[in-house]
């Protein structure tokens, strides 16, 4: 039985249904995915909240400034001093946001420019863009910031270092969503959005920007503001997590037409994997998890946790091989034990019966069952067709016969009918047809018969009937 169980286990291992390896991988991935999703949702909600608050504060400052000067924002075109004063007004709010919220940057684009007469002025806009000098320097109470866009007068007054790719104004053509947010028809009530990953002009850095319109009390659009999350920030905050199946990488990216557009999103640390953040991954939906692989687009953003397929496959096969070896070893042990049990217990009993059938002397004590040994030895000494009288039976055997005969007396009428069929040589499978009852009823009667006659099985019952027949005492069982 155990050997058969071992074979079943091996088949289940081969068909991947035992030990739930894929379910274990799913659990590991799901745990990491839940953790990464919760952290990312908390981070993005925090940055979004600060960005919306910043927009409200900037719009209020601009409203106050315009009201005091009795001007509109468009009147600030070609007025450098007025634009610098606006930057002074919004700087404290922006500096507070970057110090408390700690994104990699914070920006505000104002819908005005210092010179409308130069070429390209229609896409050049004034504003401020502060960035952290070192995104890993989040332990200091006051993070060091640098000026990426804005008036150098602000940098001088606030003792800020200019970024090595500093410019006075923003190029709105490369600012994600700017032309959408400042146009009421295109904006259609949109309160904010996160941009896809984009390259920061003049740098090697990739960033995602929170884009929030700056709207005055009158409903006029003053520009756009928000916070910046660069790729280094994402890489440091979502590191690769080691597991026995390989490194787990966290990705935030849009999905379109079953393609995970990695190059449009952010990728955590990819240490220990081959993943490149510039390639898109095709999605193959599986039972326990999805498979992502390089491939050939409804649009939504997802958080994904990825494992390198070669490493988890190696782990799965390694575990499967261990199970196979253990299973084969288990089978060998079980077959050995089955053979040992057969040699030690079953064959001696069968040889004893064979000796009786062959009318041979039974002088060896092999079966290990005391009553059976005594009976076999006693019956083996008789002639093949000699009748055995009650007076010549050993006392303990006579006790068994008497107990069995008394048990027959306790059978109900229906139970005795079933019992009598067995005396006549019928088998269990034949009883339903000749007794006109169901097999379940036969089994119920059998249980009662076995219990009253103190036998454990049909074979033991037939052994008793055979012994009564051999001893010439079968009539004692008749009623």
N, C-alpha and C positions, 0 to 999 in steps of 0.2 A: 504493500500500500504506500509506504513512504517512498519507495523507488518510483512508483507511478506518479506520486506527487512531485518528485524531483523532475521528472520528464515534463510535466505540465508547466512547472516553473521555468524550465529552460525554454520552452516554446514561447512563454509569455515574455521572457527577456528578449528573445529574438524578434518578437513582434512589437517590442517597445511598450508593452502593456504592464510590465511589472516594475515595481519600485518607483513609478511615476517620475522618471527623470525629466521629461518635458514639463510636467506639472511643477516640479521643483524649480526648473528654470523660470517658468512663468511666475512663481511666487517670489523669486529673487528679483526679477525684473519689475514686478508689480510693486514690491516694497520700495525699490529705488525710485520708480516712477511716481508713486504717491508722495514720497519725500521731496523729490525735485519739483513736482507740480505745486505742492503746498508752499515751498520756499519761493518759487518763481511767482506764484500768484500773489503772495504777500509782498514781494519786492515790487512787482509791477503796479499793484494797487497803491502802495505807498508813494512811488514815484508819480503815478497819475494824480493822486491827491495833492501832492506838493505842486505839480505842474498846473493844475486847475486853480489852486490857491494863488500861485504866482501870477497867473493871468488876471485874476480878479484884482490883485493889489496893484499890478502895473496899470491896468485900465483906469483904476481910481486915481492913481498919481497923474496919469496923462490927462484925465478929465479935469483935475484940479489945476494943472498947469495951463491947459487950454482956456479954462474959465477965467483964470487970473489974467491971462494975456488977451482974452477976447479974440482968440484965433481958432482956426481949424488946423488939423495936423498937416494938411496939404500946404498951409501957409508957411510951414517950417522948411519947405524945399528951398535950397540955396542959402539957408540961414545956419551957418556952421555953429555959431555960438548958441542958438536956441536948441539945436539938436544935442550939443554937448550938455546943456543944462537938463534936457530930458534924460540923457544917459545918467547924469548925476542923481536924478530923482529916482530912477529905477534900480540903480546899483545896489542900495542897501537890501532891497528885497531879494535880488538875485544872489547876493553874497550870503545872505542868511539861508537861502534855499540850498546852496551848494555846501555850506558848512554843516547844516543839520541833516539834510537828506542824503548827502554824500553820493550823488551820481558822479559820473566822470566829467560832466559838464552841464552848464545851464546857459540858455541863450534867449534873446528877445530881438526880433526883427521889427523895426518900425517902418511904416509905409511912407517914408520920406527920404530924400537924398541930399547931400551937401552941394551937388552940382548937377543940374538938369541939362547943362549944355554940352557935356562931354559925351563921346560915343559910348553907347551901352548903358547910359544912365537909367533907362527904363527897367533894367534888371538889377540895378545897384541900389541897396537900401541900407540906411543907417541902423545902428543897434549895438547891443553888447553881447559878447560871447565869452563867458568865463569857463576855464577848464582847470581841473586838478593837475598839478604839476606831476604828481606821482599817484596813480590810482591805488597803489598798495599802501599808501601812507594814510590809512583810515583810523589809525590808533591815536593820532594827535588830536588835541582838542580843537586846534585851529589848523585846518589843512591849508597847504600852500597853493594858491591859485595863480594862474597866468592869464593874460588877456589875449584871446585869439582873434576877436573882432571888436572894433570900437575905437573911440578916440584915444590917442596916446596921452592926451591931457588927463583922462581918467586913470590911466596906468601910472602917470607921474604923481597925481594927487593921492592915489590909494597904495602907492609903492608896489605896483604890480610889474612883474617881468612880462615883456612882450614875447609871444610865441614866435618861434623861428619861422613860421609860415603866417605871420600876422598880416591882416589887411584891415583897412579902415572900415569898409562896408561889406555887407553880405552880397553874394551873387544869388539872386532868388531862383535862377534856373536850376541850381544844384541843391536848393533847399526843398526837401520832400514836402509836397502838399501845399506849398506857399500859395501858388496861384489858385488852388482850389479853396483854401480857407479864406482868402481875402475877397473872393467873388461870392456874393450871397446866393446866386443861382446855382453855382457849382457846389457850394457848401451844403445846401439843403438841410440846415439845422444841425449839421455835424458839430458835436461839442469838442471832440478830440479824436486822435488816432495815433497808433504807433506805426512808424514807417518800417519798410523793409530795411535790411542791412544795406548801407550805402557807404561808399568810400568818402572819407573826409577830405575835402579839397586841399591839395598840396601836401598831404601827409600819407603815410603808409597804413593809417588806421582805418578800420571799418567800424561804423557806429549805427545804432538804432536811435531814432529821435522820437520823443513824444511831441506831437504837434498840436498846439492849442491856440485857437484864435484869440486875439486881444480885442474885446468888444466893449465900446464905450456905453455910457448910460443911454445915449441917444440911439444906439444901435449901429453907430459907425464902426467899421473895422479899422483898428489902428495897426494891425500887423499880426505877428505870430510869435509865440514863445513856447518854452518847454524845457525838457531835460535831455541829456545825452547819456547813453550807455554804450561804451566802446567795447570792442572784442576782447581787450585785455581784462576789463572788468568782468565780463561774462566768463572768461576762461579761468580766472582766479576764484570766482564765487561758485562755479559748478565744475569742480575737479573730477577727473576720472576716478571711479570707485572700483577697487579690486574685488574680484569674486573668484570662486573656484572655476568659473566658466569664462573668465577673462575680464578685461577692464570694461566698465559700464560708462558710456558717454552720454551726457545730457544735451539735447538739442531743442531749440525753440525755432520753429520754422513753419511757413505756410504749406498747406497741402492743396494741390490742384490736380484733378484728373488722376488720382492714385499715384501722384508723384510728390515725394517729400522734397521741397525745394530748399535744400540745405544752403545754397549760396545766397538765398534771400533772407536767411535767418541767422541766429547766433548759435555757436557751437561751444560747449564747454571744453575742458582739457581733453585732448585725444591721446594722452600718453598710453602706450601699450597697444595702440590700434593702428590700422592702416588708413582710417577715415580722413578724407580731405574735405575741408569746409567749402570747396569751390565746386563740388559735384552734386548733382541731384540724385536721389535714390528712388527707385521704383518699389512700390509696396506690394507684397504678396501676403494676403491675409491667411493666417493659419489658425488651427484650433486653439492653441494655448498662447500664441504670440504671433506677431507679424514678422515677416522677413523683409529686409530692405537690401536692395542690391543696385548697383550701377545700371541704369537703363535709359530708355529714350527720354490738356492740363486742366461751377461751384468753387470756391477758394476760401480756405479757413486756416487758422493757426493751430498748431498742436505742440505739445511737449512730448518728446520721444526719448526713450532711454535705449541705447543700442549696445549690443555685444558683438565682438568680432566672431564671425561664424566659424572660422577655422579652429579657434580656441575652444568654443563650447562644444563643437563636434568632437574634438579630441578628448575632451573631458567625458562626454557621453559614451564614446567608444571605450575609453579606459574603464569607466564604471561598468559598462556592459561586459567587457572582457573579464573583469574581476568576478562579476556575477556568474559568467559562464564557467570559469574555472572552479568557483565554489560549488556550482551546480553539478559539474562533472564529478568533483570530489565527493559530493553528497551522494550521487548515484552509485559510485563505486562502493562507498561504505554501505549503502542500503542493500545493494546486490550481495555484498559479502555477508551482511547480517541475515539476509533472507536465506542464503545458502546454509549459513551456520544454523539458523533456527530449524531449517528443514532437516539437516543432518542430525541435529541434537534432539529434536522432539518429534517431528512428524514421521520420519522414516522408521524409527524403532517401533512406533505403534503400528505402522503399516506392515512391518516385517512380522510383528506378533500376530496380526490377523492372518497374514499369509501362512505362518507356521500352523495356525489352527486349521485353516482350509486345507493345507497339505498334510494334516495329521502328524506334524512333527513335534518333537519335544521342545518346550520353551523353557530353557534353563537360565537365560540371561535376563538380567534386570536392566532394561534399556529405556523404557518409556518415561520413567520418573513419576508415574501416576500409580500410587500404591494399590488402590482398589483394582485398577485395570490390570496391573501386573499379576496380582493374586488370581484374578479371574482367568486371565490368559494362561497362566501357569497351570491352573486347575483344569481348564477345558482342554489344554494341550495334551494332558496326560490320558484323556479318554479316547476311545475308539471313535472313528469318524462318525458312525451312525448310532453310537450307543446312547441310550436315554439316561439322563442324569436325574436322580431322585432327590427330592427335597432334603432327605436326611443326610445326604452326602455333601451338601453345599457348605462352604465356610460360613461361620456365623455372620461376619460383616456383609457378605454377599446376600445371604438369606434376608438380612435386615433391609437391604436395598430392594429386593424383590417384594417383600411384605409391604414396605412403604409405598411402592409403586402401585400394588394391587389395591391397597386401601385408598390411594388417591383416585383410582378409577371409580370407586364407589361414590366419590363426592361429585362426580361430573353430573351436570344437568342432563336432561333427556336429549336436548339438541346437541350439547357438547359430546355426549356419548355416541350419537349418530355419526358425528364427524370423526371421532376417535375410532369407531368401528370400521369406517371406510379405510382408515390407515391400517388397521389390522388385516384388512382384506387385500392390502397392497396398493391401494390408490395413492397417487401423489397429490400434492397441494393444488396444482394447476387443474386437476380433474374434478375437484370437489364442487366448484360452483355449478358445473353443468349437471352432475348427477344428483346434487342436493337442491338444485333450483334456488340458489342464493347467490349474492354478489361476492366478489373476491374480498371486499372490505369486511363483509360479515364473517367470512371464513377466517380472515386474519384476526378479527376480534375474538372469535371462539378459540382460535389457536393460542392467543395470549392467555386466555383463561385455562385452557388445557395444560399448557406448559407450567403455569403457576401452580396448579393443583397437583400435578404429577412430579413437581420439583425437577423439571428438565429445562434446559436453556435453548434448545433448538429442535427442529424437525429431525435432524440427523441423530441426535441423542435419543429422541423418542423412538425412532426406528431401530436403534441399537437395542433398546430395552425389549421391544417386541420380538426382535430376532433372538435375543437370549431366552425369553420366555418360550419361544417356539423350540429352540434347541434343547431346553431343559424339559420339554414335554409338559409345560405348565400354562400354555396359552389359554386353556379353558378357564383358568382362574380369573381371566379378564373378561369373560363373557357375563352379560347381565340379562 
